[in-house]
Amino acid sequence: MNWLLYGRETWLVAVLKGVPLFLFIYFLLMYIPNYAYYLTTVVIPFLHFSADVGFIIAALVGGGNFTLLIVLAIWTQAARGRRGFAWSLIRMLDFLQYLFVVLIMIPLLAFNLAGGSFIPPRFPLLSLGLGVVSAGLGAATLVYLYFEYRRLTQLEAEAAVARSAAYSAR
C-alpha cells in the first residue's frame, strides 16, 4: 500500500497499514492451516483423518499460503512507480486485500478472540459487539486514509504548479 500515499506518511498511517499487514500474515500462516487441520480431522464427517494426516494437510496449506505471501510481496514491489493496466490491477488487488483485512478479517479475529465461533455456532453478545466495533474502527481507518491521501495529493499538485510556474518564468 506504499503507493497510496506516495511514500510520504506519518507514523499513524504506517501503523494503520502495518498492523493489518501483520494480522493478514498471521491469519494466512496460523488460522487457515489450523482451519484445514480442524476440518480434515474433526468437522467433515466422511474424512476424519488421523492427527498425523491432518498435520500434513495443514503443513501443505501453510506452505502454499507462504508461497502466496512471497508472490504478493514481489508483485507489490514490482508495481511501485510503474504505469499500465497490469500494474494498476496489482495495486487495486492490494487495496482490495487491505479492505478485506480491515473490514472482514480483523472483525472475525476479534469475534473469535471474544469467544465467538461458527463451528460449533456460538454468538455471545460480547463477541458480536467486539466484531462490530472492530469493523467500525476499520471503516474509520479507511476514512482517515482517504483524507490523508487527499491532503498529500493536494500538496503534490501545489508543488507541480509551482514547478510549472518556475519553468514557464524562465
SEZAFI-563489 format. One line per 8 residues: number of its first residue (from 0); for each residue x, y, z of C-alpha. Coordinates in Angstrom, 1 decimal, padded with zeros to 4 digits. Layout:
NUM) X,Y,Z | ...;
# end
This chain:
0) 000.0,000.0,000.0 | 003.0,002.3,-000.2 | 001.6,003.7,-003.5 | -001.4,005.0,-001.7 | 000.5,007.9,-000.1 | 003.5,008.2,-002.4 | 005.9,007.2,000.3 | 005.1,010.2,002.5;
8) 003.4,009.0,005.5 | 003.1,009.8,009.2 | 003.8,007.2,011.9 | 000.0,006.8,012.3 | -000.5,006.0,008.7 | 002.4,003.5,008.9 | 000.7,001.8,011.8 | -002.7,001.8,010.1;
16) -001.1,000.0,007.2 | 001.4,-002.2,009.1 | -000.8,-003.7,011.7 | -003.4,-005.1,009.2 | -000.5,-006.4,007.1 | 000.9,-008.3,010.2 | -002.5,-009.6,011.0 | -003.0,-010.7,007.4;
24) 000.2,-012.7,007.5 | -000.8,-014.1,010.9 | -004.2,-015.2,009.5 | -002.7,-016.8,006.5 | 000.0,-018.7,008.3 | -001.8,-019.6,011.5 | -005.6,-019.5,011.2 | -006.0,-021.0,007.7;
32) -003.8,-024.1,008.3 | -005.5,-024.6,011.7 | -008.9,-024.5,010.0 | -007.6,-027.0,007.4 | -006.4,-029.3,010.2 | -009.7,-029.0,012.2 | -011.8,-029.6,009.1 | -009.9,-032.7,008.0;
40) -009.7,-034.3,011.4 | -012.9,-033.3,013.2 | -015.6,-031.5,011.3 | -016.1,-033.2,007.9 | -017.7,-036.5,008.8 | -016.6,-038.6,005.8 | -012.9,-037.6,006.2 | -012.0,-037.9,009.9;
48) -008.3,-038.4,009.1 | -005.8,-039.1,011.8 | -003.9,-036.3,013.5 | -000.8,-037.1,011.5 | -002.6,-036.8,008.2 | -004.3,-033.6,009.4 | -000.9,-032.2,010.3 | 000.5,-032.9,006.8;
56) -002.5,-031.3,005.2 | -002.2,-028.2,007.4 | 001.6,-028.0,006.6 | 000.8,-028.2,002.9 | -001.8,-025.5,003.2 | 000.6,-023.3,005.3 | 003.3,-023.8,002.7 | 001.0,-022.7,-000.1;
64) 000.0,-019.7,001.9 | 003.6,-018.8,002.5 | 004.3,-019.0,-001.2 | 001.3,-016.8,-001.9 | 002.7,-014.2,000.5 | 006.0,-014.2,-001.3 | 004.3,-013.8,-004.7 | 002.2,-010.9,-003.3;
72) 005.2,-009.1,-001.9 | 007.2,-009.4,-005.2 | 004.2,-008.2,-007.2 | 003.6,-005.3,-004.9 | 007.2,-004.2,-005.0 | 007.4,-004.6,-008.8 | 004.3,-002.4,-009.3 | 005.8,000.6,-007.4;
80) 006.2,003.6,-009.7 | 005.1,001.8,-012.8 | 002.2,002.6,-015.1 | -000.1,000.4,-017.1 | -003.2,-001.8,-016.7 | -001.5,-004.8,-015.1 | 000.5,-002.7,-012.6 | -002.7,-000.8,-011.7;
88) -004.5,-004.0,-011.3 | -001.9,-005.3,-008.8 | -002.2,-002.1,-006.8 | -006.0,-002.4,-006.9 | -005.7,-006.0,-005.6 | -003.5,-004.8,-002.8 | -006.1,-002.2,-001.9 | -008.9,-004.8,-002.0;
96) -006.8,-007.1,000.2 | -006.5,-004.2,002.7 | -010.3,-003.7,002.6 | -010.7,-007.4,003.3 | -008.4,-007.3,006.2 | -009.8,-004.2,008.0 | -013.5,-004.8,007.2 | -013.8,-008.6,007.4;
104) -010.7,-010.4,008.7 | -009.9,-008.3,011.8 | -013.5,-008.3,012.9 | -013.6,-012.1,012.5 | -010.4,-012.4,014.6 | -011.9,-010.1,017.3 | -015.1,-012.1,017.2 | -013.1,-015.3,017.8;
112) -011.0,-013.7,020.4 | -014.0,-012.8,022.5 | -015.3,-016.4,022.4 | -017.5,-016.4,019.3 | -017.4,-019.4,017.0 | -019.0,-020.5,013.8 | -018.2,-024.2,014.4 | -019.9,-025.0,016.8;
120) -022.2,-022.0,016.4 | -021.7,-019.6,019.4 | -022.6,-016.0,019.1 | -022.3,-014.3,022.5 | -023.3,-010.7,022.7 | -019.7,-009.6,023.7 | -018.2,-011.4,020.6 | -020.7,-009.8,018.3;
128) -020.2,-006.4,019.8 | -016.4,-006.6,019.6 | -016.6,-007.7,016.0 | -018.9,-004.8,015.1 | -016.7,-002.3,016.9 | -013.6,-003.5,015.1 | -015.4,-003.3,011.8 | -016.4,000.3,012.6;
136) -012.8,001.1,013.5 | -011.7,-000.4,010.2 | -014.1,001.8,008.4 | -012.9,004.8,010.3 | -009.3,003.9,009.3 | -010.4,003.9,005.7 | -011.9,007.3,006.0 | -008.8,008.7,007.7;
144) -006.6,007.2,004.9 | -008.8,008.8,002.3 | -008.4,012.3,003.9 | -004.6,011.7,004.3 | -004.5,010.7,000.6 | -006.4,013.9,-000.4 | -004.0,016.0,001.7 | -000.9,014.6,000.1;
152) -002.2,014.7,-003.4 | -003.1,018.4,-002.9 | 000.5,019.0,-001.7 | 001.8,017.2,-004.8 | -000.5,019.2,-007.1 | 000.7,022.5,-005.5 | 004.3,021.5,-005.9 | 003.7,020.6,-009.6;
160) 002.0,024.0,-010.2 | 005.0,025.8,-008.5 | 007.5,023.8,-010.7 | 005.5,024.6,-013.8 | 005.4,028.3,-013.0 | 009.1,028.3,-012.3 | 009.8,026.6,-015.7 | 007.5,029.0,-017.6;
168) 009.0,032.1,-015.9 | 012.4,031.3,-017.5;
# end
